[in-house]
Structures are given as C-alpha cells and as structure tokens.
Amino acid sequence: MNIKIPLAWLQLVQQKLRFVIAVAGIGFIVLLMFIQLGFQDALYSSATAVHQRLHGDLFLVSSQYKSLTAIQSFSRTRLYQTLGFDGVDSVSAIYMQFAKLKNPISGEKYSIYVIGFDPAKSVLDIPEVKQNLDKLKIPDVMIFDRDSRPEFGPIAELFNQGNTAQTIEIFPFDAVKGYRVRIGGLFSLGPSFGVDGNLIVSDSTFLRINPNSRPVDKIDIGVIKLKPGVDTKQILANLKANLPEDVEIFTRQGFIDFEKQYWSARTPIGFILNLMLIMASVVGVVIVYQILYSNIATQFIAYATLKAIGYANGYLLNVVFQQAIVLAIFAYIPGFIISLILYDFAMKVTKLPIIMTSNNALIVLTSTVLICITSGSLAINKLRSADPADIF
C-alpha cells in the first residue's frame, strides 16, 4: 500500500532544525496574541465585575459618570423620583468610594474600594454577601473581599481563625485619623486594573467612615427593580425622557458596555493592549513571510523543475499555502499549551480573572491561519518567477 506524503510536508521537514525554528517563531506570535487577549478579557471582566453582580433591572448614575474608579455622586432625590413611574417596583442606593485600609500586621496603608448599601435590601447578587446581610446591619462591621491583593494583610486568614474581634482601621483620603471596623464575613469579587481590593459595609457605616467626603443625600449608583412582566425598554425610554439631564440611566448590558468602552478607548491600558494585539499580528505576518520566502528560495530549483515537467503555477501555489497552514497548526499547539501555563501563573500572581476561553482559543487559531495565509500570498511572488529556462 503506497502512502502519498504531501510535497508541502516533505519540503518543510527536509531541514528539521529550520522547521523547528519556524514553528517556534510562529508559536511565539501565537503566545503573544493569547497573552494580549487574556489580559484584555481580564481588563473588561474585572472592570465590570460589580456591574455583572448588581441585583436590579435599571441603573441610575450621574451624567458625569465615567467609570467605577472615577465615579460621580448625584442627588438621592433623583432615585426616589423614579418610584413615581409606572412599572418601577423598588429602588436602592449604593455608595462607593476609595479609602485607605491599614494592614493590621505591617501598619502600611493601601487604597481599597468601599461599597456601602442598606443591608435591608440585597443589591449585590453574590451568595456570600446575601448570607452576611444580617451581620452588616450591626454598626461598624464589614465583610472583606478574600480575593483582594495580598498587601492588605492576612485579613481573611484572621477571620478564618475565628479572630472576629480583630478591628481594621480605615482612613478617608482627607483624614489622618482612621475609623475602626470589625470583620463580619468574607466574600469573593477580586481586584481589577483600577481597584486592588474591596470591602462592603452598611450605608450608615459607610457614612461614618467618610463623614466629610460628601453630603448625606449624595449617592453613586441607583438600583431600580421593575415589576414582573413590564416592558423594560419602554420604562427606560420613559425615564430618559422625563428625568432631568443631570442623571443617566442604563440597562445592565448598557451599563457594562459603557464601562468597557471607557477602559477600551479612554484609558492608556486599553489603548496599549489594543495596539499590542495589532502589532503582534503585523509582526506575525512579517515573520511567517520571511520563513516562507526563505523556504521558497531554498527550494527554488525544485519548483522550477516541477514547472518544467508540466506542473502549473496553481499547483505550486497550493503547496505554499499548505505549508502556511501546516506551520500555523504546528505553532498553535505549543503556543496554546504554554498560554494555559502562563494564564494560571498570572492569575495567581495578579488575582485577575485571566482564563482561557473557547472564544479566544478560536480567535487565535483563526488569526494564526490567516496570518500564515496572508504571508504565503506575499511570498508566492518569487514562486511565480520560477522559470525553467533559468535552470536548464
């Protein structure tokens, strides 16, 4: 039984070292694309972690709102006005502000994100937060994000050891004297590119922590719950048409998309990640072009000989495209495996949600194949010039 081995494969493995180097070069581009997409997804996922867990249907913010890390307060009266519209069932106010948390071991202070709300109403769809609502009703009790960065100290470990009497000191940014709170529980939310850690308190405790930072009637996010069966789009349009222009109202997806747009277009990190992804693709085309062009130059006599015995340009061009696809597949596999290892390492170090998704795996595979085919299209110009008369 005769097995026909494709010419494209035979030419690639004729010089095994060159083939391995070519696969390594393209694999590095695959790795770069995976890293860029992984961090980009982590940027958007972490930046919208709170948005995704808000327990409501519509969300009211100031018209000056940019993102959770650059939040603007607005009058609580605007939120209560929405109760006068048909279809609105209930409303809840959320307070958000950065403060400085003192590491209970080292005494160093680090910026942490403080979220406050009325514990009589559940506004965050996080099981551990719901379980600790009764504890939040106790004055000066907080629940701490166990996934916060390690610089805040072993707060979660102290709680797990049963040290619930341990007090943590929190400082407003405009104060030298801290406010002491106790650990009432733990939850998981995680840091982002703009937030190193989170803690949750009741609205009354929040205002005591930040006594001079804002008027009492100023809130940061209004959560609106609608009655069952109502038309969300119609109520949204009605609210937008009748509420004053000093507030903006979003659906959940609209709120998430607004936050993503801010980080993508209005922050340096978003621009850098997008630029690096483009540059990785351009560099990939150049590298694969050099590899294929060098291979064609090495096999130039063989190609001219094939043309002399009757093989058309179409057959030879097909060989080059087959080589491009083989290189793409062989480079993708190690690039994918190494990316999984780096994702796991980076997630443990940064505590960011850097995970491999099927969508990204497919995007990088498709991009790698397209990069190789594009490079092959550029490299075949030399092949077209292969003239048997130059050889014989």
Disulfide bonds with the S-S distance in Angstrom:
none
